[in-house]
Amino acid sequence: RHAMNIYDRATRAVDDSDKFVLFNLYISRATEFFGVTRTRDIYEKALHSLPDRFVKDICLQYADLELKLGEIDRARAIYTYCCQFCDPRSHPNFWTVWNDFEIRHGNPETYREMLRLKRSVQARYNTQVNFMASQMFVPAKSTPQIISNFSDLEKSKALLPAPVTGKRPRDDLYTVSDQEPVVSSNPEE
């Protein structure tokens, strides 16, 4: 029991790049000492604390565990959660595994839901990629200069384009108009 507390504290203390390996060790030890059903809590912690690049792998392991325990609906819920991290173009393995799962254990309705989620995720990633690409090609407002003092540095910051973060700036999302709303003369509209 004390070893499990040490593993739990270690998962919070280590660097993000080492968390995946540590969670796998933690899960294997918990399975060895307490059985597979005790690992559910550890998988849940891993899903919420691992960086996005490792979530797919831990989800596939977790869904495989639930499948072995006969928990088909729990495995499907894990696949549904994981799909938001997996672009169908860059993670085809995940979508193939989920497709095979639905063919074996699902029905036409759950299979259609999986395909709907796949289209939705793909559309979301297409939108993000297009937005990021458009931000990368914003022309610079001035040519590079050698900065000789601090005041020149402050002046040059205003000339630089905003950094590309992959998210839309909050100020540009909504605009308030001073104009009155247009009322249609057609009463059917």
Buried (B, 14 or more C-beta within 10 A) or exposed (E): EEEBEEBBEBBEEBEEEEBBEBBBEBBEBBBEEEEEEEBBEBBEBBBEEBEEEBBBBBBBBBBBBBBEEEBBEBBBEBBBBBBBBBBBEEBEEBBEBBBEBBEEEBEEEBBEBBEEBBEEBBEEBEEBEEBEEEBEEEEEEEEEEEEEEEEEEEEEEEEEEEEEEEEEEEEEEEEEEEEEEEEEEEEEE
